[in-house]
Amino acid sequence: QLHLTMSEKNELTKSLEMVQKELEEKESEMKREISEYKDRLLQAEKDHQDALTEANRKNEVEIEACQDKVNLLEHFISSQKLEIEHLKSNKEELNNSLKEANQTLGELLKIKVR
């Protein structure tokens, strides 16, 4: 009986050791997988951050180009406004000269008629 019990104990001990060994192997495998997933997550985060940084850089370049265009257009509009003011002034001067010329013509015609 004792021999049988000792034999069962040995078998159970071996079985327990095998189960513990399997658990340790599974634990080790799971730790390795977790480590791989963490590495992949970190790489994905880095790739995402790099893509975000690149997109921001491109957007900044585009914004700068648009701002340059806006500045050029504002300068063009400003110069056009000055040109319009200059043309209005010239028109006014020409109108005044035309009035004076008509008055002078009117006076000359009166003198000629006499």
C-alpha positions as a Markdown table, in Angstrom:
| # | Residue | x | y | z |
|---|---|---|---|---|
| 1 | Gln | 0.0 | 0.0 | 0.0 |
| 2 | Leu | 2.8 | 2.4 | 0.9 |
| 3 | His | 4.6 | 1.5 | -2.2 |
| 4 | Leu | 1.5 | 2.2 | -4.3 |
| 5 | Thr | 0.9 | 5.5 | -2.5 |
| 6 | Met | 4.6 | 6.5 | -3.1 |
| 7 | Ser | 4.3 | 5.6 | -6.7 |
| 8 | Glu | 1.1 | 7.7 | -7.1 |
| 9 | Lys | 2.8 | 10.5 | -5.3 |
| 10 | Asn | 5.8 | 10.3 | -7.7 |
| 11 | Glu | 3.4 | 10.3 | -10.7 |
| 12 | Leu | 1.5 | 13.2 | -9.3 |
| 13 | Thr | 4.7 | 15.0 | -8.6 |
| 14 | Lys | 5.9 | 14.4 | -12.2 |
| 15 | Ser | 2.6 | 15.4 | -13.5 |
| 16 | Leu | 2.7 | 18.6 | -11.4 |
| 17 | Glu | 6.2 | 19.3 | -12.6 |
| 18 | Met | 5.1 | 18.8 | -16.2 |
| 19 | Val | 2.1 | 21.1 | -15.7 |
| 20 | Gln | 4.3 | 23.7 | -14.1 |
| 21 | Lys | 6.8 | 23.4 | -16.9 |
| 22 | Glu | 4.1 | 23.9 | -19.5 |
| 23 | Leu | 2.7 | 26.9 | -17.6 |
| 24 | Glu | 6.2 | 28.4 | -17.4 |
| 25 | Glu | 6.7 | 27.8 | -21.2 |
| 26 | Lys | 3.2 | 29.4 | -21.9 |
| 27 | Glu | 4.1 | 32.3 | -19.6 |
| 28 | Ser | 7.4 | 32.8 | -21.4 |
| 29 | Glu | 5.6 | 32.6 | -24.8 |
| 30 | Met | 3.0 | 35.1 | -23.7 |
| 31 | Lys | 5.6 | 37.5 | -22.4 |
| 32 | Arg | 7.4 | 37.2 | -25.7 |
| 33 | Glu | 4.2 | 37.9 | -27.6 |
| 34 | Ile | 3.4 | 40.8 | -25.3 |
| 35 | Ser | 6.8 | 42.2 | -25.9 |
| 36 | Glu | 6.3 | 41.8 | -29.7 |
| 37 | Tyr | 3.0 | 43.5 | -29.5 |
| 38 | Lys | 4.5 | 46.4 | -27.5 |
| 39 | Asp | 7.2 | 46.8 | -30.1 |
| 40 | Arg | 4.7 | 46.8 | -32.9 |
| 41 | Leu | 2.6 | 49.3 | -31.1 |
| 42 | Leu | 5.5 | 51.6 | -30.5 |
| 43 | Gln | 6.5 | 51.3 | -34.1 |
| 44 | Ala | 2.9 | 52.0 | -35.2 |
| 45 | Glu | 2.8 | 55.0 | -32.9 |
| 46 | Lys | 6.2 | 56.2 | -34.3 |
| 47 | Asp | 5.0 | 55.8 | -37.9 |
| 48 | His | 1.8 | 57.6 | -37.1 |
| 49 | Gln | 3.7 | 60.5 | -35.4 |
| 50 | Asp | 6.1 | 60.7 | -38.4 |
| 51 | Ala | 3.2 | 60.8 | -40.8 |
| 52 | Leu | 1.5 | 63.5 | -38.7 |
| 53 | Thr | 4.7 | 65.5 | -38.6 |
| 54 | Glu | 5.1 | 65.2 | -42.3 |
| 55 | Ala | 1.5 | 66.2 | -42.9 |
| 56 | Asn | 1.9 | 69.2 | -40.7 |
| 57 | Arg | 5.1 | 70.2 | -42.5 |
| 58 | Lys | 3.3 | 70.0 | -45.9 |
| 59 | Asn | 0.4 | 72.0 | -44.5 |
| 60 | Glu | 2.7 | 74.7 | -43.2 |
| 61 | Val | 4.4 | 74.9 | -46.6 |
| 62 | Glu | 1.0 | 75.1 | -48.3 |
| 63 | Ile | -0.2 | 77.8 | -45.9 |
| 64 | Glu | 3.0 | 79.8 | -46.4 |
| 65 | Ala | 2.6 | 79.5 | -50.2 |
| 66 | Cys | -1.1 | 80.7 | -49.9 |
| 67 | Gln | -0.1 | 83.5 | -47.6 |
| 68 | Asp | 2.5 | 84.6 | -50.2 |
| 69 | Lys | -0.2 | 84.6 | -52.9 |
| 70 | Val | -2.5 | 86.6 | -50.6 |
| 71 | Asn | 0.2 | 89.1 | -50.0 |
| 72 | Leu | 0.9 | 89.4 | -53.8 |
| 73 | Leu | -2.8 | 89.9 | -54.5 |
| 74 | Glu | -3.1 | 92.5 | -51.8 |
| 75 | His | -0.1 | 94.3 | -53.2 |
| 76 | Phe | -1.6 | 94.1 | -56.7 |
| 77 | Ile | -5.0 | 95.4 | -55.5 |
| 78 | Ser | -3.3 | 98.2 | -53.7 |
| 79 | Ser | -1.4 | 99.2 | -56.8 |
| 80 | Gln | -4.6 | 98.9 | -58.9 |
| 81 | Lys | -6.4 | 101.3 | -56.4 |
| 82 | Leu | -3.5 | 103.8 | -56.8 |
| 83 | Glu | -3.8 | 103.5 | -60.5 |
| 84 | Ile | -7.6 | 104.1 | -60.4 |
| 85 | Glu | -7.0 | 107.2 | -58.2 |
| 86 | His | -4.4 | 108.4 | -60.6 |
| 87 | Leu | -6.8 | 107.9 | -63.6 |
| 88 | Lys | -9.6 | 109.6 | -61.8 |
| 89 | Ser | -7.4 | 112.6 | -61.1 |
| 90 | Asn | -6.3 | 112.7 | -64.8 |
| 91 | Lys | -9.9 | 112.5 | -65.9 |
| 92 | Glu | -10.8 | 115.4 | -63.6 |
| 93 | Glu | -7.9 | 117.4 | -65.0 |
| 94 | Leu | -8.9 | 116.6 | -68.5 |
| 95 | Asn | -12.6 | 117.5 | -67.8 |
| 96 | Asn | -11.4 | 120.9 | -66.3 |
| 97 | Ser | -9.2 | 121.5 | -69.3 |
| 98 | Leu | -12.1 | 120.6 | -71.7 |
| 99 | Lys | -14.4 | 123.0 | -69.8 |
| 100 | Glu | -11.7 | 125.8 | -70.1 |
| 101 | Ala | -11.2 | 125.0 | -73.8 |
| 102 | Asn | -15.0 | 125.1 | -74.4 |
| 103 | Gln | -15.2 | 128.4 | -72.6 |
| 104 | Thr | -12.3 | 129.8 | -74.6 |
| 105 | Leu | -13.9 | 128.5 | -77.8 |
| 106 | Gly | -17.2 | 130.1 | -76.8 |
| 107 | Glu | -15.5 | 133.4 | -76.2 |
| 108 | Leu | -13.6 | 133.2 | -79.5 |
| 109 | Leu | -16.8 | 132.4 | -81.3 |
| 110 | Lys | -18.5 | 135.4 | -79.7 |
| 111 | Ile | -15.5 | 137.6 | -80.8 |
| 112 | Lys | -15.6 | 136.2 | -84.3 |
| 113 | Val | -19.4 | 136.8 | -84.6 |
| 114 | Arg | -19.0 | 140.5 | -83.7 |
